[in-house]
Amino acid sequence: MRYIEPHAHMVSRTTDDYERMALAGCQVICEPAFWAGFDRSSAQGFYDYFRQLTGFEPARAARFGIRHFAWMCINPKEAEDTGLAREVLELLPEFLAKPNVLGVGEIGLNKNSRNELAILHAHLELAEKKDQMILIHTPHLEDKLKGTRLTLDALREHPGIRPERVIVDHVEEHTIRLVLDAGCWAGMTLYPHSKCSAARAVDMMETCGMDRLWMNSACDWGVSDPLAVPRALQEMRRRGFPPEVITRMAWDNPCQFLSQSPKFAVES
Amino acid sequence: MNKREILDEYFIDSRSKLLEVASFLDRLSRAEGASDYRMASLASALNLLNDDQPEKTRRILECFSDPTNEPVDAAPGKGASGAWPGFNGKAG
């Protein structure tokens, strides 16, 4: 079955992973800008990373018949240094214009600090001004609930942003309804230990419905699984979901959200 | 899936995960030194597992969460510990 991986950090993965994902049916990968596991020392470091996301990775994916799209930002883990963050923000318009860039992301909060919130607002202003779609990261573990609330409050302060063009990612059982009730899309991240399992993701589908919902692996440099989405589709089969419903989660839903960008020219 | 089918599919896996928690608690009790705030949240979460209310997953996640609303003045590093240090022992 073909599927879309709507959130993967392929710069951290090997070319073998691209091949394995293609063999599993992956035809599209979307890659938000994120933290490299260490803090970059200058805006130039981000500039080179953005070049990698808009040049090298699309070419690497294309070798396996996979379309590669990206999202641009300075991630919240490096937003505490607001001076550096504002330098990086100045780089973004050049890259938002690239043909594979779908919008601003993954922005948001990490430890729910005032500086992180200020940089989140700066990204939201940019997205509003440039009419960009938005992909939002929500914090980890004990910080997620508060961070999700603060993020949704921040979005409400930007009336030019339409919630149906925003995906709030890494939802779990205590945040998914907050996000859906705000009119945004919700992303369930299949990531060991710190996010949700395939079984819990399918539980959330059963209890919250499948409107405005997608699944992703967010595979990165940590212990994570580039094949987490097809494994979750297998969990749906295990529970007896019919093929058309599985296709909805594998392809139709992410395609519906992403197609709001005219750059996402992928067969529906 | 009906209850019987869910038990057939998931019981052994859940039993295994419960034994991992039990083994962790045994390991902790054998060890020297003081515990910390994470155990208060975990103890409350374990109580929620055995009550008769729905949405245990959501309520356990809330038990581990920071319930406050104000942003913090500065980020205290980047990582998360999995439990909120200010937890008062009252779980939903």
Interface residues (C-beta under 8 A of the other chain):
Chain A: W35 K77 E80 N110 K111 N112 S113 R114 N115 E116 L117 P139 H140 L141 E142 D143 K144 L145 K146 R149 L150 E172 E173 H174 S194 A199 R200 D203 R238 R239 G240
Chain B: M1 E9 Y10 E55 T57 R58 L61 E62 F64 S65 D66 P67 T68 N69 P71 V72 D73 A74 A75 P76 G77 K78 G79 A80 S81 G82 A83 W84
